[in-house]
């Protein structure tokens, strides 16, 4: 289950070998983001800076298809507009739908789609399927994802604090780096695993001699990468606090993928707050929340790869 106040939907095209994932807050959510990869593909991320006018979003879209996949956000906008959701300007409602994409064009699917790519329709379909929970693995934006030695995929990890505050990480791993330790099948994320959620393999003992070797997809030359993350929390955060949570959450990438945040990745974290529970003792609580968020990112990345390869 996702953190309360949010739903997730997916749409896929098996012939295309690509898909779309949408995160829908029940009400407009306070949001921000932070990009660490050198090759991002995004829409409306400048809007999410804390100093900008619009502080809330109506949806976040993750899509395959490289830059073509940014069309998915238009389909999500159409679905939201039909339901009279969006930022009010005079007599108009403008749904605010930031998006990010990953590169899956060379994964073997049929990308000969004609004049217009199918991602706008996939975005609309993803909204239609939105629910409070979701399967993981080869689903939505994770359908065509790849990693060094395994299929990439979509993973979800949630953690709840004693006061009822929760954070969920939704991650789509299509990284140029490896999620494994050397040439083993042990996940780098193993120290953060809960209840054998990605196989319970632990870390290899002893560590292999090549544990720190740099191994990359496509010999490091292919521009076919990116890990995308959306954080969802019911804690009441303003845009600056969402920004800080997104920054901290990138630590979770580094615990799960090596190398990470490379010039050929578009790594990004979106952070959304449903503002349902007020943070008490804010400095200490926010530190705990941001740390847990990074831990959830680590777990979600490993879960996505593990579930896609079952």
C-alpha positions as a Python dict, from the first residue, in 0.01 Angstrom:
ca = {
    (1, 'X'): (0, 0, 0),
    (2, 'X'): (107, 355, -68),
    (3, 'X'): (121, 623, 199),
    (4, 'X'): (-233, 754, 267),
    (5, 'X'): (-350, 1031, 34),
    (6, 'X'): (-207, 889, -289),
    (7, 'X'): (-289, 645, -568),
    (8, 'X'): (-75, 487, -838),
    (9, 'X'): (-172, 375, -1187),
    (10, 'X'): (6, 208, -1477),
    (11, 'X'): (-44, 150, -1848),
    (12, 'X'): (175, -65, -2071),
    (13, 'X'): (208, -155, -2436),
    (14, 'X'): (358, -504, -2475),
    (15, 'X'): (443, -448, -2842),
    (16, 'X'): (610, -119, -2765),
    (17, 'X'): (777, -276, -2459),
    (18, 'X'): (727, 46, -2271),
    (19, 'X'): (480, 206, -2035),
    (20, 'X'): (370, 486, -1806),
    (21, 'X'): (321, 522, -1431),
    (22, 'X'): (123, 803, -1270),
    (23, 'X'): (113, 909, -904),
    (24, 'X'): (-214, 1081, -817),
    (25, 'X'): (-265, 1266, -487),
    (26, 'X'): (-622, 1267, -359),
    (27, 'X'): (-586, 1645, -325),
    (28, 'X'): (-319, 1873, -476),
    (29, 'X'): (8, 1786, -302),
    (30, 'X'): (292, 2012, -198),
    (31, 'X'): (594, 1910, -404),
    (32, 'X'): (951, 1968, -508),
    (33, 'X'): (1226, 1772, -681),
    (34, 'X'): (1600, 1733, -713),
    (35, 'X'): (1797, 1615, -1017),
    (36, 'X'): (2139, 1450, -977),
    (37, 'X'): (2184, 1270, -1309),
    (38, 'X'): (2363, 1433, -1600),
    (39, 'X'): (2104, 1349, -1867),
    (40, 'X'): (1755, 1426, -1732),
    (41, 'X'): (1440, 1435, -1940),
    (42, 'X'): (1173, 1630, -1757),
    (43, 'X'): (865, 1850, -1778),
    (44, 'X'): (771, 2133, -1537),
    (45, 'X'): (1048, 2062, -1287),
    (46, 'X'): (1153, 2430, -1271),
    (47, 'X'): (804, 2495, -1139),
    (48, 'X'): (884, 2285, -831),
    (49, 'X'): (1157, 2511, -693),
    (50, 'X'): (1048, 2644, -350),
    (51, 'X'): (1070, 3007, -465),
    (52, 'X'): (824, 2960, -753),
    (53, 'X'): (456, 3056, -752),
    (54, 'X'): (288, 2716, -779),
    (55, 'X'): (357, 2500, -474),
    (56, 'X'): (125, 2204, -537),
    (57, 'X'): (87, 1943, -809),
    (58, 'X'): (-203, 1734, -935),
    (59, 'X'): (3, 1437, -1052),
    (60, 'X'): (354, 1312, -1123),
    (61, 'X'): (425, 1107, -1435),
    (62, 'X'): (706, 857, -1494),
    (63, 'X'): (738, 723, -1847),
    (64, 'X'): (949, 521, -2082),
    (65, 'X'): (1011, 644, -2434),
    (66, 'X'): (1285, 898, -2373),
    (67, 'X'): (1173, 1249, -2476),
    (68, 'X'): (875, 1102, -2663),
    (69, 'X'): (743, 980, -2328),
    (70, 'X'): (693, 1335, -2204),
    (71, 'X'): (368, 1325, -2404),
    (72, 'X'): (226, 1104, -2129),
    (73, 'X'): (178, 1409, -1907),
    (74, 'X'): (-66, 1556, -2161),
    (75, 'X'): (-286, 1248, -2129),
    (76, 'X'): (-280, 1282, -1751),
    (77, 'X'): (-368, 1651, -1786),
    (78, 'X'): (-666, 1559, -2002),
    (79, 'X'): (-791, 1309, -1741),
    (80, 'X'): (-755, 1563, -1460),
    (81, 'X'): (-917, 1843, -1660),
    (82, 'X'): (-1222, 1627, -1723),
    (83, 'X'): (-1255, 1605, -1345),
    (84, 'X'): (-1216, 1980, -1291),
    (85, 'X'): (-881, 1946, -1117),
    (86, 'X'): (-602, 2196, -1155),
    (87, 'X'): (-455, 2535, -1067),
    (88, 'X'): (-726, 2801, -1098),
    (89, 'X'): (-654, 3096, -1326),
    (90, 'X'): (-967, 3301, -1387),
    (91, 'X'): (-1225, 3071, -1541),
    (92, 'X'): (-970, 2801, -1619),
    (93, 'X'): (-826, 2504, -1433),
    (94, 'X'): (-476, 2401, -1537),
    (95, 'X'): (-365, 2061, -1405),
    (96, 'X'): (-3, 2077, -1285),
    (97, 'X'): (167, 1758, -1401),
    (98, 'X'): (548, 1739, -1378),
    (99, 'X'): (702, 1438, -1548),
    (100, 'X'): (1029, 1255, -1601),
    (101, 'X'): (1131, 990, -1853),
    (102, 'X'): (1377, 707, -1896),
    (103, 'X'): (1540, 574, -2212),
    (104, 'X'): (1403, 237, -2325),
    (105, 'X'): (1398, 289, -2703),
    (106, 'X'): (1660, 20, -2776),
    (107, 'X'): (1508, -258, -2567),
    (108, 'X'): (1366, -460, -2858),
    (109, 'X'): (1009, -328, -2861),
    (110, 'X'): (837, -201, -3175),
    (111, 'X'): (889, 175, -3169),
    (112, 'X'): (752, 233, -3521),
    (113, 'X'): (444, 414, -3393),
    (114, 'X'): (380, 642, -3689),
    (115, 'X'): (330, 1018, -3665),
    (116, 'X'): (263, 1047, -3292),
    (117, 'X'): (393, 831, -3006),
    (118, 'X'): (133, 647, -2795),
    (119, 'X'): (236, 791, -2460),
    (120, 'X'): (-44, 1047, -2434),
    (121, 'X'): (-305, 769, -2444),
    (122, 'X'): (-97, 558, -2206),
    (123, 'X'): (-94, 847, -1959),
    (124, 'X'): (-472, 871, -1969),
    (125, 'X'): (-506, 494, -1927),
    (126, 'X'): (-269, 498, -1630),
    (127, 'X'): (-499, 744, -1452),
    (128, 'X'): (-797, 520, -1516),
    (129, 'X'): (-619, 233, -1340),
    (130, 'X'): (-503, 427, -1033),
    (131, 'X'): (-535, 244, -701),
    (132, 'X'): (-388, 271, -348),
    (133, 'X'): (-157, -25, -416),
    (134, 'X'): (32, -174, -707),
    (135, 'X'): (221, -474, -843),
    (136, 'X'): (595, -432, -883),
    (137, 'X'): (857, -534, -1137),
    (138, 'X'): (788, -514, -1512),
    (139, 'X'): (495, -276, -1486),
    (140, 'X'): (423, 78, -1600),
    (141, 'X'): (734, 285, -1666),
    (142, 'X'): (941, -13, -1553),
    (143, 'X'): (823, -248, -1829),
    (144, 'X'): (1114, -185, -2066),
    (145, 'X'): (1378, -94, -1807),
    (146, 'X'): (1717, -265, -1807),
    (147, 'X'): (2025, -286, -1583),
    (148, 'X'): (2376, -428, -1622),
    (149, 'X'): (2295, -798, -1573),
    (150, 'X'): (1921, -808, -1519),
    (151, 'X'): (1593, -653, -1618),
    (152, 'X'): (1516, -323, -1453),
    (153, 'X'): (1178, -256, -1302),
    (154, 'X'): (949, -64, -1070),
    (155, 'X'): (971, -113, -694),
    (156, 'X'): (781, 28, -397),
    (157, 'X'): (893, 53, -35),
    (158, 'X'): (708, 210, 260),
    (159, 'X'): (805, 275, 620),
    (160, 'X'): (585, 401, 902),
    (161, 'X'): (702, 600, 1203),
    (162, 'X'): (556, 555, 1551),
    (163, 'X'): (342, 870, 1524),
    (164, 'X'): (168, 751, 1207),
    (165, 'X'): (382, 945, 962),
    (166, 'X'): (468, 737, 657),
    (167, 'X'): (687, 767, 353),
    (168, 'X'): (668, 561, 35),
    (169, 'X'): (931, 546, -237),
    (170, 'X'): (828, 448, -589),
    (171, 'X'): (1142, 379, -794),
    (172, 'X'): (1195, 281, -1156),
    (173, 'X'): (1547, 148, -1206),
    (174, 'X'): (1695, 171, -1555),
    (175, 'X'): (2046, 259, -1437),
    (176, 'X'): (2374, 245, -1625),
    (177, 'X'): (2536, 117, -1303),
    (178, 'X'): (2493, -218, -1131),
    (179, 'X'): (2264, -303, -840),
    (180, 'X'): (2478, -609, -754),
    (181, 'X'): (2803, -648, -563),
    (182, 'X'): (3068, -735, -820),
    (183, 'X'): (2978, -1044, -1023),
    (184, 'X'): (2754, -1189, -750),
    (185, 'X'): (2373, -1187, -729),
    (186, 'X'): (2383, -1006, -394),
    (187, 'X'): (2216, -665, -393),
    (188, 'X'): (2418, -363, -284),
    (189, 'X'): (2104, -257, -96),
    (190, 'X'): (2121, -565, 130),
    (191, 'X'): (2192, -379, 460),
    (192, 'X'): (1859, -197, 424),
    (193, 'X'): (1646, -497, 329),
    (194, 'X'): (1335, -577, 535),
    (195, 'X'): (1178, -924, 564),
    (196, 'X'): (1375, -1071, 272),
    (197, 'X'): (1188, -837, 38),
    (198, 'X'): (1445, -881, -240),
    (199, 'X'): (1554, -1235, -177),
    (200, 'X'): (1722, -1218, 164),
    (201, 'X'): (2063, -1281, 9),
    (202, 'X'): (2253, -1042, 233),
    (203, 'X'): (2599, -923, 138),
    (204, 'X'): (2852, -1175, 1),
    (205, 'X'): (3102, -1306, 255),
    (206, 'X'): (3378, -1256, 174),
    (207, 'X'): (3330, -964, -59),
    (208, 'X'): (3444, -1051, -412),
    (209, 'X'): (3769, -901, -534),
    (210, 'X'): (3576, -707, -801),
    (211, 'X'): (3328, -550, -557),
    (212, 'X'): (3450, -200, -640),
    (213, 'X'): (3506, -255, -1012),
    (214, 'X'): (3311, -13, -1232),
    (215, 'X'): (3073, -222, -1443),
    (216, 'X'): (2821, -44, -1662),
    (217, 'X'): (2545, -121, -1908),
    (218, 'X'): (2648, -90, -2273),
    (219, 'X'): (3016, -64, -2173),
    (220, 'X'): (2934, 281, -2040),
    (221, 'X'): (2881, 422, -2389),
    (222, 'X'): (2507, 378, -2426),
    (223, 'X'): (2285, 675, -2339),
    (224, 'X'): (2003, 444, -2232),
    (225, 'X'): (1963, 497, -1861),
    (226, 'X'): (1801, 677, -1565),
    (227, 'X'): (1651, 592, -1227),
    (228, 'X'): (1331, 778, -1142),
    (229, 'X'): (1189, 811, -789),
    (230, 'X'): (875, 961, -640),
    (231, 'X'): (854, 1001, -261),
    (232, 'X'): (511, 1024, -99),
    (233, 'X'): (454, 1128, 261),
    (234, 'X'): (154, 1215, 475),
    (235, 'X'): (370, 1448, 687),
    (236, 'X'): (289, 1816, 644),
    (237, 'X'): (582, 1965, 453),
    (238, 'X'): (623, 2291, 266),
    (239, 'X'): (795, 2307, -72),
    (240, 'X'): (1139, 2379, 79),
    (241, 'X'): (1107, 2077, 308),
    (242, 'X'): (1001, 1861, 14),
    (243, 'X'): (1313, 1984, -166),
    (244, 'X'): (1532, 1886, 128),
    (245, 'X'): (1372, 1542, 145),
    (246, 'X'): (1436, 1493, -229),
    (247, 'X'): (1801, 1595, -187),
    (248, 'X'): (1853, 1357, 107),
    (249, 'X'): (1679, 1076, -78),
    (250, 'X'): (1950, 1066, -343),
    (251, 'X'): (2168, 902, -77),
    (252, 'X'): (1944, 601, -132),
    (253, 'X'): (2056, 575, -495),
    (254, 'X'): (2420, 552, -390),
    (255, 'X'): (2347, 263, -153),
    (256, 'X'): (2171, 62, -424),
    (257, 'X'): (2351, 142, -753),
    (258, 'X'): (2720, 169, -846),
    (259, 'X'): (2823, 386, -1024),
    (260, 'X'): (2537, 630, -985),
    (261, 'X'): (2439, 986, -1085),
    (262, 'X'): (2653, 953, -1395),
    (263, 'X'): (2660, 1181, -1700),
    (264, 'X'): (2443, 926, -1886),
    (265, 'X'): (2174, 891, -1616),
    (266, 'X'): (1881, 1127, -1564),
    (267, 'X'): (1841, 1047, -1194),
    (268, 'X'): (1567, 1250, -1025),
    (269, 'X'): (1362, 1243, -705),
    (270, 'X'): (1019, 1403, -675),
    (271, 'X'): (891, 1454, -320),
    (272, 'X'): (519, 1502, -247),
    (273, 'X'): (336, 1578, 77),
    (274, 'X'): (-35, 1519, 134),
    (275, 'X'): (-18, 1742, 446),
    (276, 'X'): (-228, 1505, 659),
    (277, 'X'): (-14, 1493, 976),
    (278, 'X'): (173, 1786, 1131),
    (279, 'X'): (539, 1729, 1216),
    (280, 'X'): (615, 1787, 1584),
    (281, 'X'): (968, 1879, 1699),
    (282, 'X'): (1029, 1958, 1334),
    (283, 'X'): (1410, 1957, 1319),
    (284, 'X'): (1448, 1612, 1474),
    (285, 'X'): (1141, 1462, 1309),
    (286, 'X'): (1233, 1589, 966),
    (287, 'X'): (1583, 1444, 1002),
    (288, 'X'): (1431, 1104, 1081),
    (289, 'X'): (1178, 1137, 799),
    (290, 'X'): (1439, 1228, 538),
    (291, 'X'): (1665, 943, 651),
    (292, 'X'): (1380, 693, 630),
    (293, 'X'): (1292, 830, 286),
    (294, 'X'): (1646, 759, 163),
    (295, 'X'): (1626, 409, 309),
    (296, 'X'): (1298, 349, 127),
    (297, 'X'): (1459, 461, -200),
    (298, 'X'): (1738, 206, -151),
    (299, 'X'): (1487, -71, -89),
    (300, 'X'): (1253, 30, -373),
    (301, 'X'): (1534, 24, -630),
    (302, 'X'): (1638, -328, -530),
    (303, 'X'): (1276, -446, -510),
    (304, 'X'): (1206, -323, -862),
    (305, 'X'): (1496, -522, -1011),
    (306, 'X'): (1425, -828, -797),
    (307, 'X'): (1054, -839, -882),
    (308, 'X'): (1122, -790, -1254),
    (309, 'X'): (1350, -1094, -1260),
    (310, 'X'): (1138, -1345, -1065),
}
